[in-house]
Amino acid sequence: MSDFDDFLKHKYAYVAIGEFKPGCFSEARQLYEKAVSTFNKGFQGAYLLQEPGTDRGIAIILWENIEDMSEHHNVIYEQTLAKIAHLFATPPVTTFYEVCSEIGLPSVLAQALNPN
């Protein structure tokens, strides 16, 4: 029954949509990568998307469950967020989503790493 229960589990995504001050996206990307590198328990991956030719972007951080996110508010994470905050043109819009469907490379990698 464990395999079936695992099948029913869904990841959760923290999504932030925002725009940085002109020319600040690269610095924000470096700080985002630093913050994300501190995550471990429950962390399932992260993406930072940039609209070509702009300083607008979308950050997506995937978690095994919502509770795991709160465990990652450590000193490095908080300091990094403070450094990113002044780079925004306006505060980002943030929300949480349940990942209802996952198709493609991540599932292929998961199968390759756990063939049983």
Secondary structure, 3 states (H helix, E strand, C coil): CHHHHHHHCCCEEEEEEEEECCCCHHHHHHHHHHHHCCCCCCEEEEEEEECCCCCEEEEEEEECCHHHHHCCCCHHHHHHHHHHHCCEEEEEEEEEEECCCCCCHHHHHHHHHCCC
